[in-house]
Amino acid sequence: MSTVTGFDPFAAEVVDDPYPHYARLRDETPVAWIPEQNLWMVTRYDDVVAVLHDPSTYSSADGMGALMSGRVGRNRVDARELLGLDLRAMRVLIATDPPDHTRLRRLLARAFTPRAIAELEPHLREVCERLVDDLLAAADRGSGDLVAQLAFPFPVIVIAELLGIPPERRDDFKRWSDALVGALSGAWNPTEAQQTLAEMFMYLADVVERRRLEPGDDLISRLVDGADPDDPDSLSSIEITLFAVLLLVAGNETTTNLIGNGAAALAAHPDQADLLADRPDLLPSAVEEILRWDAPVQGLFRSTTRATTLAGVDIPAGAMILASFAAANRDSRHFPDADRFDITRRPGDHLAFGHGIHYCLGASLARMEARLVGETLLQRRRRLAPEPGAVRVDSMILRGFTTFPVSVP
């Protein structure tokens, strides 16, 4: 039996703590048909990996393309009416299949090589240290907020510098990012979001055009410089703009949520926080365990290109599928005692950054940012303690915090 009734992946109680729901699905209906949402959900590790490694059967263009076009979620809306764009006709990395995906990733990957990321570290360490010191000072005054003063501004500054956008626009980045997160919540108000999203597209499109006239040394300039209107594989201006939008959300929200989820996990497991303080060499392993245990991206969508069978369950062509990274990461069939948070685990094959051809392009950057935050806090020998008032992101796709009050005991 594959049908699950009465389960709403967009419900507030699921967003607040999805893991008991994931456990029930894994044990009872690992490939689940949720008729109320016209959605299939895959929750076991091996099955999720199978989906991610078969793009010819499980399409990102039709799956993530449906999400970006407003055709997935509780309040569905046609993005063509909202933004005047037919996103299905655009090539966006997260919503393409081979061969387009192969060409796009090759064009974009040069900015995210290990060498390119390593070159950023000295400057990013300085930025991180300044933000951590500001957060600790605010926490001493009783007004510390991990998200507002560190977890959000740090990756925003990084992305702004990559794109060549003044970091003082970070307040705009926050509004734009919040509007896009609302679109991922499944319960957004498209009318309220329309003006904000239109503003974001117009601003970034203008940046792309200005880089065409006056190129710099930023990522947008390099993409514009490589664009050739006579080459069908070359990125168009609107596609470069959409990549900037994707980088804003993926590069910002993923790291923001990773930092917040890490702070919450360590606060809930003081034995692990004590072990990390005694063994700073465990920090890289701790980052991986945080990613596994409470993934900042809970899963992504695919759509079947043909009728298929997964784990003995028949799925029709054109089915919308949520491949649940977070549920797979808590699958004890793959990770022994998977619900236990253990910073010595070294879970190198977790799915927090996806798997296969769509493995997160910015994974190395997110890891480095999280490591820098951890190293700086450990060097300061100050431990942040959560205070009442933390608020979770309202999204079934993204898991993190919009606010996270902290003090320093």
Salt bridges, closest charged atoms under 4 A:
ASP8 OD2 - ARG74 NH2 2.72
ASP27 OD1 - ARG333 NH2 3.09
ASP78 OD2 - ARG80 NH2 2.79
ASP86 OD1 - ARG88 NE 3.44
ASP100 OD1 - ARG103 NH1 3.23
GLU119 OE2 - ARG115 NE 3.51
GLU121 OE2 - ARG125 NH2 2.85
GLU121 OE1 - ARG371 NH2 2.85
ASP133 OD1 - ARG380 NE 2.81
ASP140 OD1 - ARG382 NH2 2.81
GLU161 OE1 - HIS123 NE2 2.99
ASP172 OD2 - ARG169 NE 2.54
ASP172 OD1 - ARG175 NH2 2.74
ASP178 OD1 - LYS174 NZ 3.37
GLU199 OE2 - ARG175 NH2 2.60
ASP206 OD2 - ARG210 NE 2.79
GLU209 OE1 - ARG212 NE 3.68
ASP218 OD2 - ARG211 NE 2.95
ASP233 OD1 - ARG103 NE 3.19
GLU239 OE1 - ARG91 NH2 3.05
ASP274 OD1 - ARG383 NH1 2.87
ASP281 OD2 - ARG279 NH2 2.88
GLU288 OE1 - HIS350 NE2 2.68
GLU288 OE2 - ARG367 NE 2.60
GLU289 OE1 - ARG292 NE 2.85
GLU289 OE2 - ARG345 NE 3.08
ASP294 OD2 - ARG392 NH2 3.37
ASP294 OD1 - ARG399 NE 2.61
ASP331 OD1 - ARG333 NH1 2.80
ASP337 OD2 - ARG340 NE 2.70
ASP339 OD1 - ARG330 NH1 2.88
ASP342 OD2 - ARG340 NH1 2.91
ASP349 OD2 - HIS334 NE2 2.52
GLU375 OE1 - ARG125 NH1 2.97
GLU375 OE2 - ARG371 NH1 3.17
